[in-house]
Amino acid sequence: MSRTLIIIGIAIVAVGLLWPWLSKLPLGQLPGDIVIRRENFSFYFPVTTMILVSVAISAVLWLFNR
């Protein structure tokens, strides 16, 4: 349990340090992300972004469990 919390903490720190570069990635604006904007309504569903993030996290976890 403590090892998992340490890894999660290191990952959060890494994302925080890399945020200036990560925010420039076009995540959330990929083809396949659903965006509906109306007069008083806005709906956003990042389908492609969620799939891409899921594949990346699965690959990292697979590498750590090898």
N, C-alpha and C positions, 0 to 999 in steps of 0.2 A: 504494500500500500504506500509506504513512504517513497519507494523508488518511482512509482507512478506519479505521485505528487511533485517530486523533484523534476521529472521529465516534463510534466505539464507546465510547471513554473518556468523552466528553461525555454520552452516553446513560446510562452507568452512574452518573455523578455526578448526573444529573438524577433518575434513579429513586431514588437514595439520599436526595436532598433531599426528594423528594415522597413518600417511603415512609410517613410518618405518615398522609397522606391516602389513599394507594393501598391501605393495609392495611384501610381501612374499607369499601372496595368489596366487593360480595358475590361476587367472583370465587372460584370453587371451591365455591360453594353455589347454583349456578344450576340451574333445572329442566333435566334431561337429563344432569346429572352422575351417574355411577353410584357409589353407595356401598353396600357390603355389610358389615355388622358382625355378627359371630358371637361366640361365647363366647371363643375363643382366636384369632380371625382377623379381620382388617380389610382390606378391599379398596376402593380409591378410584381411579376412572378419570374424570377431568374432561373428558368429551367436549365439552359445550357451551362450557366455558371455553376449551378449546384452539381450537375453531373461532372464537370471538370474538377471541381474541388473534391468531390467524393472519390474520383479516380486517383487524384494526387494523394489524398490522405490514406487510401487503401494501399497504394504503392509504398508509401513511407512505413506504414504499419507492417506490411509484408516483409520489407527489408529488415526492420527491427526484430521481427519474430524468427528470422532465419537463423 
